[in-house]
Amino acid sequence: MLAKASLGVAAIAVLAAGSWTHPPAAAAGAAIDIGTADVILADGTMGCDVTLSATNTGSTNIKLLTTSQVRAKPKISPSYGTWKKLWGSEQTVPAGKSWSDVVRLDFGCNYLRQYRFRVKHGTNEVAFTFPSSGGTTITSIGMGNLYTKFFD
């Protein structure tokens, strides 16, 4: 029953109807899209695809560091889980351009999440949390113009 509880209302309704007894088989490392940004991960657990985006109007690249993190909690829980890295390598927001990336996160999209981003421009490094207080379930996070926000 614990696995069913983490699937979300739509999946539970399908389970209750008896037409789905376990997550469909997926190739190793693959996920199955079940609508919106929720996905079923290869291990059968729920995940969530979140789109992150930013712009850079500066004349040199800005780096989103590997120490950028996310943590999640069910809405009914009093506390968040541990922080987990968003990606394994630095992400570059090119000078004068926009950037976006989809990150596949543990747990369904109905979990509240907090993000902690570390941004570097030259030798200057800044950290910020989104949202600044509380948590969010949104699946498209626009960080805005990182250059004017932190380095201009």
Sequence and secondary structure as in RCSB ss.txt:
>XXXX:A:sequence
MLAKASLGVAAIAVLAAGSWTHPPAAAAGAAIDIGTADVILADGTMGCDVTLSATNTGSTNIKLLTTSQVRAKPK
ISPSYGTWKKLWGSEQTVPAGKSWSDVVRLDFGCNYLRQYRFRVKHGTNEVAFTFPSSGGTTITSIGMGNLYTKF
FD
>XXXX:A:secstr
 HHHHTS HHHHHHHHHTS SS     TT EEE STTEEEETTS EEEEEEEEEEE SSS EEE TT EEEEE T
T SS    EES SS EEE TTEEEEEEEEEES TTSEEEEEEEEEETTEEEEEEESSSS B  SEEEEEEHIIII
I 
